[in-house]
Amino acid sequence: MTRIVFCRKYQQELPGLPMPPLPGAVGLNIFENISEKAWKEWQNNQTMLINEHRLSLMDPDARKFLTQEMHRFFDNQEYAKPEGYVPPSS
C-alpha cells in the first residue's frame, strides 16, 4: 500500500517516499513532509546544479549550498536554477 503524505511543496496529499532519502533529522523530515514527486523533481534539479556549477559533493560548501537550495525548492521560494534553463512545458 502506498504511503500518503501532505506534501510541503505541492500543498496536497500525494504518495510519499518508501524510506527516508537521507540520514538523520533532515531525511526524516523529508520522508514525513515531501512527496515522491517533489523529491524526484529536486533530484533532477540537484543533478543539473551539480553539473552546471561543477560541484564536488566532497566539498562542505557545495553540500551546504545544495542543502539550502533543497529547502528553498521544497518551500516554494526562489531557488538556484542552471543558467538558461527553461522547464519543459506540459
C-alpha positions as CSV (number, residue, x, y, z in Angstrom):
1,M,0.0,0.0,0.0
2,T,1.3,3.4,-0.9
3,R,2.1,5.8,1.9
4,I,0.4,9.2,1.5
5,V,1.9,12.4,2.9
6,F,0.8,16.1,2.8
7,C,3.5,17.4,0.5
8,R,5.0,20.7,1.7
9,K,5.9,21.7,-1.9
10,Y,2.6,21.0,-3.5
11,Q,0.3,21.6,-0.5
12,Q,-1.7,18.4,-1.2
13,E,-1.8,14.8,-0.3
14,L,0.5,12.7,-2.6
15,P,2.3,9.4,-2.5
16,G,5.3,9.6,-0.2
17,L,8.8,8.1,-0.3
18,P,9.2,4.4,0.6
19,M,12.0,5.3,3.1
20,P,14.0,8.4,4.3
21,P,16.2,9.6,1.4
22,L,18.9,11.0,3.8
23,P,20.2,10.0,7.2
24,G,19.2,11.9,10.4
25,A,16.6,14.5,11.1
26,V,16.7,16.0,7.6
27,G,15.9,12.7,6.0
28,L,13.1,12.0,8.4
29,N,11.6,15.5,7.8
30,I,11.7,14.8,4.0
31,F,10.2,11.4,4.5
32,E,7.3,12.8,6.5
33,N,6.6,16.0,4.6
34,I,7.8,15.6,1.0
35,S,6.1,13.6,-1.8
36,E,7.9,11.2,-4.0
37,K,7.1,13.5,-7.0
38,A,8.7,16.6,-5.3
39,W,11.7,14.5,-4.3
40,K,12.3,13.3,-7.8
41,E,12.0,16.8,-9.2
42,W,14.5,18.0,-6.6
43,Q,16.9,15.2,-7.6
44,N,16.7,16.3,-11.2
45,N,17.3,20.0,-10.3
46,Q,20.2,19.0,-7.9
47,T,21.9,17.0,-10.7
48,M,21.7,20.0,-13.0
49,L,23.1,22.3,-10.3
50,I,26.0,19.8,-9.6
51,N,26.8,19.6,-13.3
52,E,26.4,23.3,-14.2
53,H,28.4,24.6,-11.2
54,R,30.9,21.6,-11.3
55,L,30.2,20.9,-7.6
56,S,32.1,18.3,-5.7
57,L,30.0,16.6,-3.0
58,M,33.2,16.1,-1.0
59,D,33.3,19.9,-0.6
60,P,31.4,21.0,2.6
61,D,30.5,24.4,1.0
62,A,28.9,22.6,-2.0
63,R,26.9,20.3,0.3
64,K,25.7,23.4,2.3
65,F,24.7,25.2,-1.0
66,L,22.7,22.2,-2.2
67,T,21.0,21.8,1.2
68,Q,20.0,25.4,1.3
69,E,18.7,25.2,-2.3
70,M,16.8,22.0,-1.4
71,H,14.9,23.7,1.4
72,R,14.1,26.7,-0.8
73,F,12.8,24.3,-3.5
74,F,10.6,22.5,-1.1
75,D,9.3,25.7,0.4
76,N,8.4,27.2,-3.0
77,Q,10.9,30.0,-2.6
78,E,13.3,31.3,-5.3
79,Y,16.0,28.7,-5.7
80,A,19.0,28.3,-7.9
81,K,18.5,27.1,-11.4
82,P,21.1,26.3,-14.1
83,E,21.8,29.4,-16.3
84,G,19.5,29.5,-19.3
85,Y,17.3,26.6,-18.1
86,V,13.8,26.6,-19.4
87,P,11.5,24.0,-17.8
88,P,9.7,21.6,-20.2
89,S,6.1,22.7,-21.0
90,S,3.4,20.3,-20.1
